[in-house]
Amino acid sequence: MGPPVAYLGLADGTPVFDRNGQRIGVVEHVLADTALDIFHGVIVHTHPLPGRHLYADADQIAELHERGVVLAVDESQLHEPDETSARTQDDAHPETSLEARIRRAWDWIRAHT
């Protein structure tokens, strides 16, 4: 998979593998706050095509390489960003950090599909 890379060096289209080495898709987009140098995770476009979008939080990623991302989890443990997972600020409970990252993933997917 090549040498390890920082999230800034991770290209869209890089293959994504689950913790068992099974290829589950490709990197669709890296979610990060580059101004603060915070890596949130990646949006994975699953295979076979047309596939679907899943969000892999930074805590669910074991390794970033030049030609591959290795997850620390199975595909079934990834988050599926959708309208129901993207809570609004009107909810009675404050948004958690993970919910905020899933909402940003959903916002990106809506803007680019």
C-alpha positions in Angstrom: 0.0 0.0 0.0 3.0 2.2 0.0 4.4 4.4 2.8 2.2 5.9 5.5 0.8 9.4 4.7 -0.8 12.1 6.7 -4.5 12.9 6.0 -3.4 15.8 3.9 -1.7 13.4 1.5 -4.7 11.1 1.1 -6.1 11.3 -2.4 -9.8 10.8 -3.4 -10.1 7.4 -5.0 -7.7 5.7 -2.7 -8.9 2.1 -1.9 -10.4 1.5 1.5 -10.0 -1.9 3.2 -11.8 -3.2 6.3 -9.8 -4.7 9.2 -9.8 -8.1 7.6 -8.2 -6.8 4.4 -11.4 -6.8 2.3 -11.7 -3.9 -0.1 -15.0 -2.1 0.6 -14.6 1.0 -1.5 -12.7 4.1 -2.2 -12.1 7.4 -0.4 -14.7 9.9 -1.7 -13.7 12.8 0.4 -11.4 13.5 3.4 -13.2 15.4 6.2 -10.8 17.7 8.1 -10.4 21.2 9.5 -7.1 22.0 7.9 -6.9 25.4 9.5 -6.9 23.7 12.9 -5.1 20.6 11.6 -7.9 18.3 12.8 -8.6 15.1 10.8 -12.3 14.0 11.3 -12.5 11.0 9.0 -13.3 10.0 5.4 -16.4 9.5 3.3 -16.2 6.1 1.7 -17.9 5.3 -1.6 -18.6 1.6 -1.3 -18.3 -1.1 -4.0 -19.8 -2.5 -6.1 -21.1 0.5 -7.9 -23.4 2.4 -7.7 -22.6 1.8 -4.0 -23.5 4.1 -1.1 -21.7 6.5 1.1 -20.4 5.6 4.5 -18.6 7.8 7.1 -15.4 6.4 8.7 -14.6 8.4 11.8 -10.9 9.0 12.5 -11.2 6.6 15.5 -12.3 3.9 13.1 -9.2 4.2 10.9 -6.1 2.1 11.7 -3.7 3.3 8.9 -3.4 5.8 6.1 -1.1 4.8 3.3 -0.3 6.3 -0.1 -2.3 3.6 -1.9 -4.7 2.4 0.7 -6.7 3.1 3.9 -7.0 0.3 6.5 -9.9 0.5 8.8 -9.9 -0.7 12.4 -13.5 -1.9 12.1 -15.7 -3.9 9.7 -17.9 -2.1 7.1 -21.0 -2.8 9.2 -19.6 -0.5 12.0 -19.3 2.5 9.7 -21.8 5.4 10.0 -24.3 5.9 7.2 -24.8 9.7 6.9 -28.3 10.6 6.0 -31.0 13.1 6.9 -32.0 11.2 10.0 -28.5 11.0 11.4 -27.9 14.7 10.7 -29.7 16.2 13.7 -30.6 19.9 13.8 -29.6 22.4 16.5 -33.3 22.5 17.5 -33.0 19.1 19.2 -33.4 19.1 23.0 -29.9 17.6 23.5 -26.7 19.3 22.3 -25.0 17.7 19.3 -22.1 15.4 20.2 -18.8 15.7 18.5 -19.4 12.5 16.5 -22.9 13.7 15.5 -21.3 17.0 14.3 -18.9 15.1 12.1 -21.6 12.8 10.7 -23.7 16.0 9.9 -20.7 17.5 8.1 -20.3 14.3 6.1 -24.0 14.4 5.2 -23.8 18.1 4.2 -20.8 17.3 1.9 -22.7 14.4 0.3 -25.8 16.5 -0.3 -23.7 19.3 -1.8 -21.8 17.0 -4.2 -24.4 14.6 -5.5 
